[in-house]
Amino acid sequence: MAAAGVKRIVASGRALAAMVLAIALVRVLFLRAFGVLTGLPLFRQNYGPDRLPAVDPEERAQMPRFSACFACGRCDIGEGERVRASNGAYPGMMRFVLASSRSMPDYDAAERALAFVPEDVLRDKEAICPAHVPFTALARFVKKKAAMMREEA
């Protein structure tokens, strides 16, 4: 309990946010001054063994569009022959999108699946997608990340 006549000050809202950010900035600057890993090097140390590559700001901006899929299945129409020909490597476009845009995707497996889907098919799928998932941009993203994982290995 506060003593009688003593006013307690509690930070909230913007003041609290500014204080938390200021403390975090001072902490990071202090740690960097003494050679402690922070930022991207720390990310790579923590997530490199899990094969999770970092994303740049442009990729981060695209990611919400990649994960807009709500699994209607419309993009799987006509994919039966490609799924059969892949012997399990390509599970269908909807599963590719869901697996490539959520959590910790396996970019190598996603890239192998893409080998069975020509670019013109990706463009056709974009035209019929009610969620407007950018299939061609997602395919480029997956291929880029798979190449990064090969380089780091």
N, C-alpha and C positions, 0 to 999 in steps of 0.2 A: 504494500500500500504506500502511496505517496504521502509524504508529510503534509500536514495542513498548510495551506497557503502556497505550496509548491506546484507550479503548473508543469505537467508532463507534455513534452512535444513529441508528436508521432508523425513521421513522414509517411505520406501516402500519395497516390496518384503520380503526377509528373515529377514531383520532388523525389519520391522514392525511386522512380525509374532512373532519374538522373544520378542519384546517389549510387545505385547498383551499377550502372554503366561506368561511373567514375572509378569505383572500387575495382571493377574488372579491368579497366584500362591500366590503372596503376599496377595491378597484379601482373598483367601480361608484360608490361614494360620492365618491371622488376625482374621477372623470370628470364626474359630475353637478354637483359643486361648481364646475367650470370650464366648464359649459355644453355639454359633449359629449353628443350624442344617445345615449340608452340606452333599453332597454325597448321599449314600444310605438311611440314615435316612430321609433326606429331600425328596428324591424320594418317599419313602413309605408314608410320610405325605401328599405329594401332590397327589399321584396317588392311594393310598390304598383305599380311598372311591369309586374310579371308578373300583375297582377290577382288576387293572392292575399290575401284579407282575413283579418284576425286573428279568432280564435275566443275567445269568453268562457269562463270556467270551466265553466258549465253545458253549453255546446256540446262542450267538450273531454271532459266526462264521458260524453256520449252517443256520441261518435265510435266507440269500440270496438264498440258495438252496431250502428252503421251498417255497419261493415266486417266483420261476422260472416259475410257471404255466402260460401259455398264453391262457387258456380256450379253448383248441381244442375239448374237450369233449370225447376224446378217452377212458379215464378212466371210463366214465359213461356207456360204452357198457356192457350190461349184468347186469346192476344194478337195472333194473325195479322191480324185485321181492323183493329185499331188501328194496327199497324205499317204495313199497306198504306195506310190512310187518311192517315197522316202524311207520306207521300212521303219517308221517310228521316229525319224529325225525331225520331221515336220508334223506337228500335231494339229495344224490348222491355224488360220490367221488369228482367230479370237484368242486362242491359247497362247500364241506367240506374243500378242500384244499384252495380255495380262501378265505373262511371265517376264516380259522384258521391261515392264513399266512399274513393277511393284517391288518393294523391299530390296533384297540383294540378288539381282538376276545373274544367271550364268550366261555371260555374254558369248562364250565359246559355243555353247549349245544353241543359243539364239542365232548366231551367225551361221551355224550348220543348217538350221531350219530355213534360213533365208535363201540358201543355195537353190531351193526348190521353187522359189517364187520370183518370177521375172518382175522387173521394175514397172512395166506397163500394167501388170496385175495389181501391184500396190497402188498405182494411181487410180485404177478402176474401183478398188475397194474404198479409197478415200471418198469417191463420189457417192457411194451408197451408205456410208457410215452416218447414222443419225447423231453420233457424238462428235463427229468431225475430227476423228483421230488422224493425225498426219502420218500415215503409214510409211511414206517415203522418207520423211525426216527421222522417224523412229528407226527405220532400217539403217540409215546413215549413222545415227547415234550408236546403234548396237555394233556395227562394223568397226567404227572408230574405237569404241571401248574394248572390243575383242583384240584389235591390233595393239592397243596400249598394253593389254595384259600379256600378249606374246612378247612384246619388247621388254617388259619388266621381268619376265621369267628367265 
